[in-house]
Amino acid sequence: MWLYFRFPLGLRMVEELLAARGIIVSHETVRQWARKFGQRFANQIRRRLPRVGDKWHLDEVVLKIAGVKHWLWRAVDQTGVVLDVLVQRRRDKREVMPGIEHRQHKGLNNRAENSHQPTRRRERQMKQFKSAGQAQRFLSAHDQINNLFNLRRDHATAAENRASRTQTFRVWAEICGVAAMI
């Protein structure tokens, strides 16, 4: 499961990677697993995330789904952790927390702007999303799983990165209920 959500791989590529390891499943089975377990895993990851930052960024991006424009709204905190996503057909004015000062500046929400990059990579790999519901389901799970595996490499040493990766795989193993991969 983590291969499909973590990397921009198609269902058939995941099928081949599993086959190389001796696990024979069809791409349709991988799709059904992703649909059945993806949101469940994402919810567990969301509960385990550290406390969110005090600054949030809200950004939108246009998705073409079956030739129709849809808007993807994404809320991101200042460290780049995706808090929530919403796919909708209408673009309406979003009045979020009316009593709070809202600042608009091109450089203020770079975290939110950059958080769309994995979505665009996945969209290309999947040859676009097929429906708004499919996009909402996939991105809700994808962003939370990406939050877990997104290692902060700013000022970390190689040893710290290895320790962080090991801890991330332990958390993933606990969530999935399988033996640790590392």
C-alpha positions, 0 to 999 in steps of 0.5 A: 500500500505505501508504495502506491500512496508514497511514490508516483507509481501506477497500479500496474507498476506496483503489481510488477514491484510486488511480483518481483518480491514474489507477491502475485496480485493483480493491479485491480487488487491493489486498487481495491486495497487502496480504496478500502484501507487508504482512508483508514490508514490516513485517519490513523496517521492524522491522529498521530501527527504532532501538533499543527502549527499556529499559521495555516495557509489555504490555497487552491489549484484547478483540476480538470476532471473529465474536461470540467474544471474542479477546484482543489483546496488545500490547508497547510501549516507553516511546516508543510504538513497538509491538514485537509483537502477539498475537491469541489466543482464550484469556486466559491469565496471561502470565508474561513475564520472571519474574526482572524486577520487574513493576509494575502501576498504572493510569497506568504503561502509557498508551503501550500503552493509547494504541497500541490507538486506531489498532487500534480505528479500523481495526476500525470501518472494516473492520466488525470483523476476520473471523478471528483469523488475519486480525487477527493478519496485519493488525495485525502489518503495520499496527503496524510501518508505523504505527511508521515513519510515526508522527512524534513531534510533541512538541517538533519545529518545522515544519521538523523535521517536514518533514525527518522526513516526507521521511526516512520516505518515503525509507525507505518507498521503499527498502523498497518498491523504488519511486521516492521519493514526495517 
